[in-house]
């Protein structure tokens, strides 16, 4: 029996979604999801790759060259002059025609820099697909980078899930999509744009199904996928909370599969051009750059400390020259790309096509070791039984997820915590990341937590035996398995598998608790604080009211929703 028969899930939809299903009704969407302008833009993308594979010259493409003052602005990526990206990557691809190269992106700063600099290097087109794109500094900076790419003649297509959007962000997207080289589509959209609460009454259960995919593809040559959304807290620049996450930079054979997946979502009849859903408000500026209020406010107040984090990240990064000079230490190996069919959002494809079933087929059942790092770990009764049988058969199983204090979704903790005794009794090792985890104390090369005041695990990765590693958007929970669409890659590499297995050890105890089961059935939380071992006999940072709430939540039949 495969561990991946677990019927997992993701999160971010509130409990209200499940408790008010009976109120759902039908609602109409625009009859024509794709406007002629965006269809023509996609035709232009196809035409670009039917022509010569030689990279195009940026100067000949430019419609509006930036002046020197704009290039030196803290809000602008100064590394936007390289034009040899396609050629440099193509040379490496030719050496490894049947393989793919990967390079982990560990820190949020590097994750931002990689996206920003690659956007500046692109010469043909950029395709981006995200579950969350916040209307904060990171989100507006990334939109500005994409706008500047479009000004050079690069064709930009942005596909967003709609669950975390709002009416104000619609206005940004409308201005953004006004560029002749840009198209924006919203997948499975909410109908009520200004009064979004109404969607929970009129739109369920349709809006319960979300696109959780995350990717950026540059010139169909290089891509970034993983767990990160676009927002300050995902890219290490939020003062209150940070996410410890993992992305991977990919080149080679696997990029074509990721590109094909994007194309299927982009062309789906449930992906609507933003102009079919919203209109620009009267009195709103029509100028895109003028509307970037999160950047203007920072400049106006002369408080450049937060924006300087992004500027420094770009200045410190050498990914542009490293790519051109083939110095990025890509490891070349066999990979398989996995993605849910977009029809999962409309329940028009068989369940056995879901990514979780693809994982089960490709990975099978572990024979030696299984290491899971999942921000939202909701194994369910069937999943727990599977893990217990594996552990009892001698499989070394280790799990890292969020502690109660670190999680950003309390309901998910209730769906996980009730199963800890069963797992521990079978010999499964469980670690829970502390909200105080700091990258300054972490030496593990695979991933790092933030050094800010509150940290939450957001990575989604696991290693099976000594060779196979999955990195992507898929959480080990029922929502990821059955409701949302997900994507990721299986990387067949013993070195990466070893790093992941070794990451969960006693060296982690300054950043996490190890949960242990006593003979009397009680749990203890072992950790290291200020260099000394500390043992908690009750769950850290959980008070009586929290215990009551978690207990009540564990009684409710909502695991399928988590």
Secondary structure as the mmCIF struct_conf table of DSSP 4:
data_model
#
loop_
_struct_conf.conf_type_id
_struct_conf.id
_struct_conf.beg_label_comp_id
_struct_conf.beg_label_asym_id
_struct_conf.beg_label_seq_id
_struct_conf.end_label_comp_id
_struct_conf.end_label_asym_id
_struct_conf.end_label_seq_id
HELX_RH_3T_P HELX_RH_3T_P1 UNK A 3 UNK A 5
BEND BEND1 UNK A 6 UNK A 6
BEND BEND2 UNK A 13 UNK A 13
HELX_RH_AL_P HELX_RH_AL_P1 UNK A 15 UNK A 19
TURN_TY1_P TURN_TY1_P1 UNK A 20 UNK A 20
HELX_RH_3T_P HELX_RH_3T_P2 UNK A 21 UNK A 23
BEND BEND3 UNK A 31 UNK A 31
BEND BEND4 UNK A 34 UNK A 34
HELX_RH_AL_P HELX_RH_AL_P2 UNK A 36 UNK A 48
TURN_TY1_P TURN_TY1_P2 UNK A 49 UNK A 50
BEND BEND5 UNK A 51 UNK A 51
BEND BEND6 UNK A 54 UNK A 54
HELX_LH_PP_P HELX_LH_PP_P1 UNK A 55 UNK A 57
HELX_RH_AL_P HELX_RH_AL_P3 UNK A 58 UNK A 61
BEND BEND7 UNK A 63 UNK A 64
HELX_LH_PP_P HELX_LH_PP_P2 UNK A 65 UNK A 67
HELX_RH_AL_P HELX_RH_AL_P4 UNK A 68 UNK A 71
TURN_TY1_P TURN_TY1_P3 UNK A 72 UNK A 72
BEND BEND8 UNK A 73 UNK A 73
TURN_TY1_P TURN_TY1_P4 UNK A 74 UNK A 75
BEND BEND9 UNK A 76 UNK A 76
BEND BEND10 UNK A 78 UNK A 78
HELX_RH_AL_P HELX_RH_AL_P5 UNK A 85 UNK A 95
TURN_TY1_P TURN_TY1_P5 UNK A 96 UNK A 98
STRN STRN1 UNK A 100 UNK A 105
BEND BEND11 UNK A 107 UNK A 107
HELX_RH_AL_P HELX_RH_AL_P6 UNK A 108 UNK A 121
BEND BEND12 UNK A 123 UNK A 124
STRN STRN2 UNK A 125 UNK A 130
BEND BEND13 UNK A 131 UNK A 131
STRN STRN3 UNK A 133 UNK A 133
BEND BEND14 UNK A 135 UNK A 136
HELX_RH_AL_P HELX_RH_AL_P7 UNK A 137 UNK A 151
TURN_TY1_P TURN_TY1_P6 UNK A 152 UNK A 153
STRN STRN4 UNK A 155 UNK A 161
BEND BEND15 UNK A 162 UNK A 162
TURN_TY1_P TURN_TY1_P7 UNK A 163 UNK A 164
HELX_RH_AL_P HELX_RH_AL_P8 UNK A 167 UNK A 177
TURN_TY1_P TURN_TY1_P8 UNK A 178 UNK A 178
BEND BEND16 UNK A 179 UNK A 179
TURN_TY1_P TURN_TY1_P9 UNK A 180 UNK A 181
STRN STRN5 UNK A 182 UNK A 187
BEND BEND17 UNK A 188 UNK A 188
BEND BEND18 UNK A 191 UNK A 191
BEND BEND19 UNK A 193 UNK A 195
TURN_TY1_P TURN_TY1_P10 UNK A 196 UNK A 197
HELX_RH_AL_P HELX_RH_AL_P9 UNK A 198 UNK A 202
BEND BEND20 UNK A 203 UNK A 203
TURN_TY1_P TURN_TY1_P11 UNK A 204 UNK A 205
HELX_RH_3T_P HELX_RH_3T_P3 UNK A 206 UNK A 208
STRN STRN6 UNK A 211 UNK A 211
STRN STRN7 UNK A 215 UNK A 218
TURN_TY1_P TURN_TY1_P12 UNK A 219 UNK A 221
STRN STRN8 UNK A 222 UNK A 226
BEND BEND21 UNK A 227 UNK A 227
STRN STRN9 UNK A 230 UNK A 230
BEND BEND22 UNK A 231 UNK A 231
HELX_RH_3T_P HELX_RH_3T_P4 UNK A 232 UNK A 234
TURN_TY1_P TURN_TY1_P13 UNK A 235 UNK A 236
BEND BEND23 UNK A 239 UNK A 240
STRN STRN10 UNK A 242 UNK A 244
STRN STRN11 UNK A 247 UNK A 252
TURN_TY1_P TURN_TY1_P14 UNK A 253 UNK A 253
HELX_RH_AL_P HELX_RH_AL_P10 UNK A 254 UNK A 266
TURN_TY1_P TURN_TY1_P15 UNK A 267 UNK A 267
BEND BEND24 UNK A 268 UNK A 268
TURN_TY1_P TURN_TY1_P16 UNK A 269 UNK A 270
STRN STRN12 UNK A 271 UNK A 273
HELX_RH_3T_P HELX_RH_3T_P5 UNK A 274 UNK A 276
TURN_TY1_P TURN_TY1_P17 UNK A 277 UNK A 277
HELX_LH_PP_P HELX_LH_PP_P3 UNK A 280 UNK A 281
TURN_TY1_P TURN_TY1_P18 UNK A 282 UNK A 283
TURN_TY1_P TURN_TY1_P19 UNK A 288 UNK A 288
HELX_RH_3T_P HELX_RH_3T_P6 UNK A 289 UNK A 291
HELX_RH_AL_P HELX_RH_AL_P11 UNK A 293 UNK A 300
TURN_TY1_P TURN_TY1_P20 UNK A 301 UNK A 302
TURN_TY1_P TURN_TY1_P21 UNK A 304 UNK A 304
HELX_RH_AL_P HELX_RH_AL_P12 UNK A 305 UNK A 316
HELX_RH_AL_P HELX_RH_AL_P13 UNK A 319 UNK A 324
TURN_TY1_P TURN_TY1_P22 UNK A 325 UNK A 326
BEND BEND25 UNK A 328 UNK A 328
HELX_LH_PP_P HELX_LH_PP_P4 UNK A 330 UNK A 330
STRN STRN13 UNK A 331 UNK A 333
STRN STRN14 UNK A 335 UNK A 339
HELX_RH_3T_P HELX_RH_3T_P7 UNK A 342 UNK A 346
TURN_TY1_P TURN_TY1_P23 UNK A 347 UNK A 347
BEND BEND26 UNK A 349 UNK A 349
HELX_RH_3T_P HELX_RH_3T_P8 UNK A 351 UNK A 353
BEND BEND27 UNK A 354 UNK A 354
HELX_RH_AL_P HELX_RH_AL_P14 UNK A 355 UNK A 363
BEND BEND28 UNK A 367 UNK A 368
STRN STRN15 UNK A 369 UNK A 374
BEND BEND29 UNK A 375 UNK A 376
HELX_RH_AL_P HELX_RH_AL_P15 UNK A 380 UNK A 392
TURN_TY1_P TURN_TY1_P24 UNK A 393 UNK A 394
STRN STRN16 UNK A 396 UNK A 402
TURN_TY1_P TURN_TY1_P25 UNK A 404 UNK A 406
BEND BEND30 UNK A 408 UNK A 408
HELX_RH_AL_P HELX_RH_AL_P16 UNK A 410 UNK A 417
TURN_TY1_P TURN_TY1_P26 UNK A 418 UNK A 419
HELX_RH_AL_P HELX_RH_AL_P17 UNK A 420 UNK A 425
TURN_TY1_P TURN_TY1_P27 UNK A 426 UNK A 427
STRN STRN17 UNK A 429 UNK A 433
TURN_TY1_P TURN_TY1_P28 UNK A 435 UNK A 436
HELX_RH_3T_P HELX_RH_3T_P9 UNK A 439 UNK A 441
BEND BEND31 UNK A 445 UNK A 446
BEND BEND32 UNK A 451 UNK A 453
STRN STRN18 UNK A 455 UNK A 457
STRN STRN19 UNK A 460 UNK A 464
TURN_TY1_P TURN_TY1_P29 UNK A 465 UNK A 467
STRN STRN20 UNK A 468 UNK A 472
BEND BEND33 UNK A 473 UNK A 473
BEND BEND34 UNK A 476 UNK A 477
HELX_RH_AL_P HELX_RH_AL_P18 UNK A 478 UNK A 478
HELX_RH_PI_P HELX_RH_PI_P1 UNK A 479 UNK A 483
BEND BEND35 UNK A 484 UNK A 484
STRN STRN21 UNK A 485 UNK A 485
STRN STRN22 UNK A 487 UNK A 492
HELX_RH_AL_P HELX_RH_AL_P19 UNK A 494 UNK A 503
BEND BEND36 UNK A 504 UNK A 505
HELX_RH_3T_P HELX_RH_3T_P10 UNK A 506 UNK A 510
TURN_TY1_P TURN_TY1_P30 UNK A 511 UNK A 511
STRN STRN23 UNK A 512 UNK A 517
TURN_TY1_P TURN_TY1_P31 UNK A 519 UNK A 520
BEND BEND37 UNK A 521 UNK A 521
STRN STRN24 UNK A 523 UNK A 529
TURN_TY1_P TURN_TY1_P32 UNK A 530 UNK A 531
STRN STRN25 UNK A 532 UNK A 536
BEND BEND38 UNK A 537 UNK A 538
TURN_TY1_P TURN_TY1_P33 UNK A 540 UNK A 541
HELX_RH_AL_P HELX_RH_AL_P20 UNK A 544 UNK A 555
BEND BEND39 UNK A 556 UNK A 557
HELX_RH_3T_P HELX_RH_3T_P11 UNK A 559 UNK A 561
#
